[in-house]
Amino acid sequence: MKNLKILIGILFMFSLIGCEDFLEEDPVAFRAPTTFYSKPSEIDQAIAAVYRINRNLHNQLQQRFGESRSDNTNIEITGDGGGFGDDQLNEFTMDAANGRISDYWNTNYSGISRANFLLASIDGVDYQENVITKDARKGEAVFLRALFYFNLVRIYGDVPYVIEPGLTPDQILSEEFIERDPAAEIYVDILNEAQTAIDLLPVTTDDPGRATRGAALMLKAKIHMAQEQYAEARPLLQEITTLGYSLLPNYSDVFFTRNHDEGIFEIQYSPGLDQGADFFRNYVPFVSGQDILGDATTPNSRGNQFQPTQNLIDLYNTQDERFQHNISVYNDTIRDTDGNIINIDDYYWASKFAFPFDENQPNQQNINWQMYRYADALLMLAECYEKVGGGDPIAIIEQIRTRAGLADPTLSASELGDLEQTIADERRRELAFEAHRYFDLLRTGKLEEVMRAHGVDQIANGLTVTPDAYQNIRTVIGIPFNQVLAFGFEQTPGWE
């Protein structure tokens, strides 16, 4: 299963389909591990390169898969055909040649490749008895590799699984066929890797952004949750509640401050290092120009790619601080040549990440991406309690609602009558636009039902742009067409 030819083939595809940054940032990556990473400083550079892939992934791609393909958002219709591939992804009409399918595959395998080279080297690196640091770096690499495989197996199902690096560039050209490994086996492997990371990583770190034991516990819990293994996820989530995390008093501070008590794993951005965040440009209406973003940047050319749906808006109590922070309205005033108002168009937009852009670094924000946070852990724990017992899910929901500023956080009789749906709705309110909703629908078996209903609504309101929108809701995405063409993969049924 852990066959060398798999990674060789994948690396060859990187050379064919434009992953120049992978080669340019790590020009020695194809060298044998024994001649590359030989001292701690090189390991530090190597693990930074793995983290960089995860940051790149969450700058846009993860949101496109986690939010665009859910009932939380739609893409504002602008008449711009340049994003047709995104429209297809959003409306479940893409085929295996869709560029986003290929981007997601390539980005995750790039991270896996980097982690493999590091892990093949680190045992031979002399840390001069600094075992704690060595274990931490190994734990970070194992954590990130398991995370990338978790991304892949949830999206594509059976995928090539390899934990060994290629040895020379010549070997890249020597193989013509790569096998896909069963998703069930991959889940077993990445659960083991997540446990390895738990055992190796420290509880706290003085270096913000590095994975800790809490992050690894979250990953393992999410892997179990993806398989509806609630009894196995519960103790992992319970341990997280003992590690010093807490809800911030103000919901907005979760996104507008950095490296805080609610953040279990924050993806770091820094304009000072020319590595600021720029994902927010995709959230504002294009017609807003500089009205929302200021003079330091402009909206994405299509704009409002994560436009809140009316269904999500209606889910909130308008007094909910999460509603007030997450969703705003932009008024586009149209005037005649004499300056008289002739029309006002209202655009709902996701304002969750509306932090000012850095005036000295165009298109960059000084905020982090909250990949794992404590509220997410609590709501998953509530879900486990509802499914298998062992605690009070109602108390957790009321704790979350109290932080949201609701005058009466208690559950109604109807909410108590369907606690499973109540928890799902609370996750949706709390975690909107954070790339969780699609995966929540997928793991709970609700994807097809919910997205069919969402599609009926979108079509009825004239909000779709691709033929046969929402008519073929599939829970497993086909692997990229160019991978099949190059290596002879057996394609996922229905994606041929």
N, C-alpha and C positions, 0 to 999 in steps of 0.2 A: 504493500500500500504506500509506504513512504519511499516511492521510487524516484531515483535520481533523474530519470528522463522527464518527469513531470515538470520540475522547475527549469530544466534546461530548455524545454519547449516554451514555457511561459516567458523566460528571459529573451528567447529569440523573438517572440511576438512583440516584446517591448521595443526591440530594435527595429521592427517593421512598422509599428503603428504610432510612433511619435512620442515616446516617453523620454525625450531628450534630457529632461531635468534629472531623471534617475541616473543617467550616465554622466551628465556633466557635474552633478553634485558629488558623486562618488566614483571618480574615474578608475579607482582601483578595485571596484566591487567584484570584478570578474577574476581577480587574482585568488590563488588558493588561500584559504583562511590562515594556514600556517605561515604565510609570508605577508599577511596583511595586518590583522589586529594583533599586536604583540605587546602593547603596553596600555595602562589604564587610560591615558589621554586619548588613545585611538578608540577605545571602547566608548568613551564619553562622546566622541564625535559620531560614532556609529549609532548609539542609541538616540542622539539628537536627530539623526536623519530618519529614524523610524517614527519618532514623535511627529516630525514634520509631515510625514504622509498622513497621519491621523488628522492633523490640523487642516491639510489641504482637502481631505475628504469632507470635513465638516464645514468648510467654507461655503459650499453650495450643494454638493452631491447628496449628502445624507439628508438634507432638508427636502430635496427633490423626491427622494424615495420615501421618506418618512412622513411628509406633509402633503406634497402634490397629489399623491395617490391615496389620499384620504378624504373624508367628508368635512375636514376642517377648512379646506381652501379650494380655490379655483384660480386659474390664471385670467387676469383681466384681459378682455378682448381689446386689442389695440389696432388690428388690421395689419400688423407686422408679421409677415410670413417667415421671418428669419429664425423663429424659435419653434418651427413645426415639430421638431423632435421632442421638445418639452411638452407641447400640446398632446402629442401621442402618448407620452408617458403619463401625463395627467389624466387622460381620458381612456386609458386601457386599450389603445388601438395600435400600439407599436408592434413591429416585428423584430426579429433577432438582429437586424441590421441597424437598429436605433443606436445612435451614438452614445446616449447616456448609459445604455446597457454595457457597452464596451468600456466607457470611462470608469464605471463602478468596478467592473472586473479588474481592469488594469491597475487602478489605484490601490485596491486591496492587495493584489498580488505583488505589487511593488513593495508595499510595507512588509509583507511576508518574506520576500526575498532578502530585504535588508535585515530583518530579524534573524533569519537563518544564518546569514554570514556572521553576525555577531555571536550567536549561540554556538556556532561551530568553532569559534576562536577563544571564547572567554575562559574556558577551563585551563587553557595553557598560558594565560596572562598572569604575571606575578604581581599581586597586589600587596606584597610585603606584609602579610599577615592581617591586612585590612579586610577580613572576611565579610564584615557587615556590608561594606560598600560593594564588594564583588557580588554578594548574594542579591543586593538590591538591584544592581544593573541586570543581572540575569533574570530576576523576577520581572523587571520592567519589560524586557524583551519577550519573555514568555507570555506575559499579560497582553501585550500589544499583538503578538502573533495570534493568540487565541481570539482576540477581539476581531481581527481582520477575517479570520475563518468564520466566526460567528456571523459577521456581515454577509459573507458569501453564501453560507449554507441556508440562511433565512431567505435570501433572494433567489438563488439558483438551484437549491436542492443539492443533488449530487455534484460535487466539484472535485478537481484534482487536489489531493492533500499530500503535502510533502514538507518535511522538516529538515531536509538536508540541502546544502547549497550545491550548485554546480561548481566544477573545479577549474575549467579552462574555457576560453571562448570557442575553441575548436569543437568542444563537445556540444555546443549549442546547435550545431548544424548536423549532428549525427543521428537525430531521432526524427521519425516521421509520424508517430502516433502516440497520443497521450490518453490515459484512461481516466474516467471520472469515478470517484470513490463514493460509496453509499452515504447519504446524509446521516443515517443512524449511527454509522461508525465514526463519522466526523464529530458528531455530538459527544460521543463517549470520549474521544481524544481531547476535545477542547475543554470538557469538564475536568479531565485530569490535568490539563495545562493550567486551567484557572486555579485548581487546588495547589499546584506547584507554586504559582505566583502568590497565593495567599500565604503559603509557608515561608516564602523568601522575602516578601516585601515588609518594610517597617510600618508601624501604625501611623507614624507622623514623619514629616520631612521638613527640613529647613529650606528646601529648594522647590518653590511653588511650581506646580505643573507635573511633577513626577508622580507616577502611580504609587499608591500605598495599599496597605492591606484592605482598607475600606473599598477602594476601587476594584480590587480583585474579587472581594466578596460580592459586590454589585454585579460584576460580570458573570460570576458563577450562578448567582440567583437568577439573573436574566436568562441564562442558558436553560436552567431548569424550568423557568416560567414559560419559555418558548415551547417546551415539551409538555406543558400542563402538569409538571411535577411539583405541586404546591407543598407537599410535605417535606420535600428535599430543599426547597427554596426558603422555607420558613426559618430554620435556625440560622441561616446565613444572614438574613435580613434582621433577625433578632440581635445577632452579634453587632451589626452595624449600629444599632441603637445604643450600644454600650461604649462606643469609641469616641464620644465627645462631640458628635455632630448635633446641630440644632437648627430649627427654623429661624430665619432672620425675622425680626419684628415687622419689617416692612417688605411687602412683596417686591416692589420695584428695586430695592437694594440688591436682590438676588442677581439682577442682570446689569446693574449700573455700578457695582463695586466688585472687587476682585479678590479671589483667594480667601474666602470667608468661611464661617462655621457651617454653612449649609452646603458648600461645595465639596462633594466627595471626589470628583475628578473634573477639573476645569482645564479646557484646552486654552493654552496661553497665546495671546496676541500682544504685540508690542510695536507701536509706531516708532518708538525711539530706535528700534533695531530694523526699521523699515519692514516690519512684519505685523502690521496692524490688521485688524479685521475689516473686511469690506462687504460681508454678506448682506448687510442691511440695505444696500442700494437696490436689492431685488424685491424689497418689501413695499416700497412707496409707489404711489401712482406716477406714471410717467409725466402726466400733465402738470404735476406739482412743481416741476423744475427745481429751483433752489428754495422753494418756500418751506419745505420740510427739512431738507438736507443741509441748507446753508451753502456758502460759496465754495466750500472745500471739496465738493464732489457733485456729481449729477446722478439722477436715477438710471437704472439699467434701461437700455434702449427699448425694452418691451414694458418694463415697469409692472409693479403689483403682481408679481408672479406667485405670491402666496396670499391672495385676496381672501379675507374671511368669508365663509358662507353664511347665509342668513340662518341656516340650521344651527351653526355654532353660536352666532350672536344671540339667538333666541334661548340658548341653553343657560345663559347667564342671568342672574339678578343684576339689574343695572346699578345697584348699590355695592356690588362685589368689586373690591379693589382690583381684582384680576381682570375684570372686564374693562375697567377704567384705564388700566395700564396696557392691556394687550391689544385693544381695538380702538381705533380712532376714525374720524370722518374728515375727509378733505373736501372742502367746498370749492369747486372750480367755477369761478364767475366769468361768464362770457358777456362782453359788452359790444355795442355797435360802435360805429366810427365817431359818434358824438359822446361816447362814454356812458351811455345808458345801459343798464343791466337788461339783457334779453333772455338770459337763462342761467340757472345755477345747477350744476351737476354735482351730486354727492358721491364720493368714493369711500367705501370702507377700506381700511388698510390695517395691516398688522404692525402696531406701534411698539411691540414688546422690546425691540432692540434699538429704540430711537434715542441713542446716545450721540452727543455731538461728534462730528468728525474732527480730526486733528488739523488745525489750520496750517501747520507746517509740513504735514504729510498728507497730501491729497488722497482721497479715497480710503483713508484708514481711520479706524476707531480704536480707542484704547479700552476695549472690553474683552472679556473672555467668553468662550462658549461653555455653558454649563452642561457638560455631557452626562454626568451623573450627579444628582443632588439629593439631599436628604428627603425632600418632600416626595420624590419618586420612590425612594426606598420605603417610606412609611405607607404610601398607597399600595405598593406591591405587598407589603406585610398585611395590610387590611384585607387585600384580596385572598391571601393565604389563609388568614383567620376565617374568612367567610367560607372558604372551600373545605378546609380540614380542621378548623377549630384551633384552640390553643391560645386564644386571646380575643380581645374585644375590637372588632373592626369599626364599630360605631364611634368609639372614643377617638380613634385615629381620624376619621372623617371630620368630626367636630373640631378636632385640633387644627386641621388644615383650614377649615372654614373660619375659625376664629381668627387665624392669621390674615385671612382675606378680608376681615373687617365687617363680616356679616353681623347684623344686630342680633339675629337669632340663628345660631349655627346648628340647632337641633334638626334631626331628620323628621320629615313628615311621615304620616301613616303610609302613604303610597311608596315613599322611598324605603321605608322599613320593610314593606311587602316585597320589594324586589331589590335586595341589597346588592346583588351582583351588578345590576344595571346602574345602581346608585354609585357604586365605586367606579365603574367605567366612566360615568358622566363626570365624576369628580376628577378623575385623571385627565379627562379631556379639558376641563376648565383650567386646571392647574398647569398642565404641561403643553398647552396649545402652542404650536409653531416651534416646538423643540425637537421635532423629528421622531416622536414616539407613536403617534396615532395610528399610522399604517401598520406598524409592527404589533401594536396592541390588538387591532382588528384581526390581523393574521393569526396570532397565537391563540386567540380565543375562539377562532372559527367563525367570526362574524363578518369577515371581509366581503364575501360575495353578497350576502344579504344587505349589508349597510351600503355598499357601493352601488348596488343595483338601484336602491331607493334614491341615493344621492344622484345617480345618473338620470333617473326619471325627472327629478326636480330641475337639474341643470338643463336638460333638453327642453322641458316645458317653458323655461324662462329664457330660452335662446342664448344660453351661455356656453355652448359647445362649438368647436370649429373643425373637428375631424369627422370623416364619415364613420358611421356605426359606433359613435361614442358610447362607452359604457355597456356595450352589448356582449362583451367577452371578458368577464372578470376572472382572471386566472391567478391562482395563489402561488404558482412557481413561474419564474421568468426564464425564458430560454437563454442559453449561453450565447455569447456574441457570435454572429455569423462568421466574422473573420477568423475566430478560433476554430470553428468547424472546417472552414475552407483550408486553413493551414495544416491542421493536425488530424483531421478525420474523426473528431469527436462524434459520438452518437448524440444527436440533438434531443432536447426535451420533447416528448410527444406534444403535438399541436403547434410546435414552433418551427417545423421543417420548412 
